[in-house]
Amino acid sequence: GNVDAQSLYAAKCASCHGATAEGVAGNPKLIGLTPADIESRLKDYRDGKQRGPKTAIMAGTAKSLTDEQIAALASYLGE
């Protein structure tokens, strides 16, 4: 599979984290995180682990993501 991480981000993530991952409306910026950070956080959210005040929102967003999609987002966003 070839995941289009940019389209996936635009569809699922940008409304809260911003078009360039700068963070909007009190939601955290993703700039500066490593791919490993992003991957572990998304998997934790998907698996129902508590990761701060936005956990419920992120769990809903992450629950439909595949491992492949998570890895693609991590490499797309990570630095």
C-alpha angles and dihedrals in degrees: 000000000000111000117200096221094181093057091042091052092047091050101042110018114025097075090068104021099039134248091280096032090256093135124247137208096008094314115128125261116243095203111116097028118122122237088251091054092051094045094049093046094049092048091048091051091047090050092051099251118152112250106166137294097322094053096111093052093044093046089057092048096044100043094084096046119109123219087253092053092047091051091049093050090047093053092042095051103027125097 
